[in-house]
Each structure stands twice: as C-alpha cells, then as structure tokens.
Amino acid sequence: MFRKILIAVDESSCSERAGRVGLAFAKKLNAQVVVTHVMKAPPTYWGLAAPSDTMKRHAQEILEPWALLGQQMQLDLRTEPMHDDDIAEGIVYLANRSHCDLIVMGTHGREGLGRMLLGSVAERVSRLAKMPVMLVRGDGQVEPSTGLFERILAPVDGSEAGRPALEMADQLAVQLGAELQILHVVPPLPAPVVGPYGSNMTAFNWEDTLRAMEEQGEAIVENAHKLAKAPRVKTALLKAQTRREADVIVDFARDSRADLIVMGTHGRTGLERLLLGSVAEGVAHHAPVPLLLVRPVPAASDEKQAEAEAAQA
C-alpha cells in the first residue's frame, strides 16, 4: 500500500489539519513520512532566484514542529524544505525524487480560504501527480489527531478508469480493518419537455431510460461488491434526480459517518478532463472528510503517446 507519504505544509489552519490527518494516516499504515514546505522566491531577470537566508530560516521554523510531532508519534519522519518558482511543481518533484507513493495536503492555504480547490496549488498537484493525492479541508469533521479511518466510502461508476480507486479503497479497508461503503449515484436526467397539448417532446423515453440507468446502477454496485475483499461491506444506490452527483456523494458521506472518501480523478467524464470540472472536483470542494484521489492506470498506448510528446518537447 502506502510506504512513504509526502505531506506538504504551510502556515494555514487548513494545512495544519491536513498535516495531522496525514501523520495519523501514516501511523495507521506504519509508513515513512516526508514533510515539506516549498519556498517561492521571486524570479530574477536571469532566472530562478535562490531563497534568502530569511526564507530558509522561516521554512525551518515551519517544519520544526512537525519534526517534533513525528518524534512524539514515533514515526519515521524527516523534513525537507524545497525551493521552486511553482509550488505545485515543487511538491510533485519532491514526491517523485523521494519515491513517495502518496501526497497529503490541504485544499487551500496561503492563497485564502475562500478560493477552496479551484485554481489552487491543491488542484495543480492533483493534475500533475501520478501518485494518489489526499486532500483535506480545513473545516472537515474528522478529528485530525486520531484520523479514525473506520468507514471508507468508495463512490463507483462502473468505468475502468474508476476501478483502481475501488481497489485501493478495498485494500485500505482490509489493512485498516475498516468498513467499506460502496455507493453508486444514478446521474440526473434532463426533465421531460412538455409540448403543445401535453405531448412529451423529449428525444428519448424518459421513464425507460431512467429505469435502465437504475438497473445498470444495481449491476455496478453488485459487481463492485463481488470484487471487494474487505470483511465488512455496505452498498447503496441513490438517484441524483435534480441534484449534482457530487452533492449526493458529499451528503451520503456525512450521513453515513464515513471518515475517508476514495475515488478516481475521472470516470465517465472522460480521460482528457482530468480533475477540473468533474465529479471529483465537486466532492473536493465540499467533502466533510479527507478525499483520496486515485488516477486511473494509463493504457500502454497512452504511455507511448506521452513519451512521444515528452520527446518532442
């Protein structure tokens, strides 16, 4: 599972919470931890500027409490300040260089609480990182000092892109002795358009389509249940009706007292869309508990195309 976890911190309360959740998660998994703070010095005319001594001291001041907390929790933890003109790229670079298999960070930090995920460092990291990313909101409901992780919610859509997320949720449930909650949300259908004299002008049979989608949803949940190896599994099928799928997932997580959501960064929304605009982003905006985002395994053809594009760049 996760053997080495990178936790990115700054001075925000959201980052404080994310760091404590990350440490609790590492403790549960007996994983090594790297805690980093990325310094961003303004570039000079000749290129990237080196951080000043003041910036370096400030970074050390930010990281020292985490080193102490790691000792208190008896974790294998080291701190490493980073310098990069792009904070998200610095975080991902360090994760790759340190062979980390998970990044943990808050959904917002120095750029302000109001911005949430969209356009933030967290979104950039979620786009760039090949390894899973755990996003933690500053006002979530999970107690960060314990990070219970007793009920893991896995929203499923039946796509191959979403299967790695289900497998990871199941593996975590087995390793942590947690309950696995499998949820499928039947997406909303556009309301039937009523024409003159009460005729239905919708281009498809609304009721038959909805019934077929519900039957497909039941099959998706059943198949996911068959794949699960967790000792305790609960399943649920909900209809979004007029609501967004993300809102249904968030409310279910709150009502079912889940304390971790594991889902793919994209599924039916299409591989090319990645995180932005997807159901995953909607959940990240409002999730009351940590959200673990899992990228799909790229096909061999996709890897070759990426290599070719990198060679041409």
C-alpha positions, -999 to +999 in steps of 0.1 A: +000+000+000+015+034+010+051+030+022+062+067+021+039+097+024+048+133+014+029+159+035+031+195+021+025+222+047+024+260+050+012+282+078-025+279+073-050+263+096-061+240+067-025+229+063-023+222+100-053+200+098-041+182+067-007+176+083-022+160+114-045+138+093-015+127+072+005+118+102-024+098+117-028+080+084+009+072+082+008+059+118-021+036+109-002+023+079+033+023+095+045+044+066+076+067+064+068+104+062+085+134+044+071+168+055+080+197+032+074+234+029+080+249-006+095+283-007+088+305-036+114+332-042+105+358-068+124+351-101+151+375-113+158+387-147+184+359-152+160+332-140+150+315-108+161+333-076+176+315-047+158+318-014+172+342+011+186+332+044+155+347+060+132+325+038+153+294+047+151+302+084+113+307+081+109+274+063+128+256+091+106+273+117+075+260+099+089+224+097+104+221+132+071+215+150+063+187+125+096+170+132+089+172+169+054+158+164+068+130+144+091+121+172+062+121+197+042+098+174+072+076+170+071+080+132+099+075+107+098+112+096+121+137+080+116+173+070+128+188+038+123+224+027+120+229-010+125+259-033+106+263-066+090+291-085+060+268-089+049+254-055+028+226-070+056+215-093+080+216-063+057+194-043+053+168-071+091+169-079+100+161-043+074+134-042+089+117-072+125+123-061+118+108-026+098+078-041+067+088-022+035+069-032+010+094-016+008+132-013-012+147+015-021+184+016-049+209+024-073+221-002-063+257+004-036+276+021-019+309+018-040+319-012-070+323+010-098+302+025-124+315+000-108+300-031-112+264-020-097+240-045-103+256-079-072+273-092-052+265-061-020+247-055-040+216-045-057+214-079-024+218-097-008+190-076-039+168-083-034+173-120+004+168-121+010+140-096+010+104-109+006+090-074-026+094-053-033+127-036-052+131-003-069+164+000-081+177+034-104+206+040-097+228+070-133+226+083-138+189+080-154+167+106-127+140+111-107+145+143-071+151+129-053+138+159-067+103+156-077+101+119-101+072+127-105+058+092-131+033+103-155+038+074-142+042+039-166+054+012-159+044-024-182+060-050-183+039-081-195+045-117-186+012-133-159+026-155-125+010-160-109+044-151-126+042-116-116+006-109-082+014-094-099+037-068-123+009-058-094-015-054-074+010-033-104+017-011-109-020-006-072-026+002-072+002+027-104-012+043-087-046+047-054-031+060-071-008+085-099-032+095-124-005+082-159-008+068-161-004+030-191+016+018-198+012-019-220+039-034-233+044-069-252+076-078-276+074-107-269+106-126-297+131-132-316+131-165-329+162-181-366+168-173-391+158-200-401+187-222-438+191-225-451+202-259-484+215-271-514+197-258-494+180-231-473+159-255-438+147-245-412+163-268-382+147-251-360+129-277-359+097-256-383+078-234-376+093-200-390+066-178-375+037-198-341+055-198-342+061-160-353+025-153-324+013-175-299+035-156-312+022-123-308-014-134-273-005-146-265+011-113-277-021-094-253-041-116-224-017-109-229-020-072-233-058-073-201-062-094-182-038-070-194-059-040-181-091-057-147-076-062-144-064-026-123-083-001-130-061+029-145-081+058-174-055+062-191-041+031-222-020+028-237-009-005-260+019-015-277+031-047-290+066-048-307+087-075-294+122-081-327+133-096-323+171-099-291+173-078-254+171-088-238+137-083-210+153-062-236+168-038-252+134-033-218+118-025-210+145+000-243+142+018-240+104+019-205+107+034-218+129+061-250+108+068-231+075+068-203+089+090-176+080+065-142+093+075-124+089+042-136+091+006-116+073-021-125+080-057-110+083-092-100+116-106-121+109-136-145+083-149-174+088-173-165+124-176-136+114-199-099+109-195-090+142-211-108+163-185-088+150-156-099+167-123-112+201-135-150+202-138-155+166-128-175+149-100-142+145-081-137+183-080-172+188-068-166+164-039-133+180-032-150+214-028-174+202-001-162+169+013-165+169+051-138+143+053-104+137+036-107+128-001-082+104-016-079+109-054-066+080-074-056+084-110-065+056-135-038+033-148-029+046-183-031+022-212+001+012-229-009+034-259-014+064-236+020+059-221+037+057-255+019+088-267+030+107-235+066+096-241+065+107-277+051+141-267+078+145-240+105+136-266+092+163-289+090+190-262 
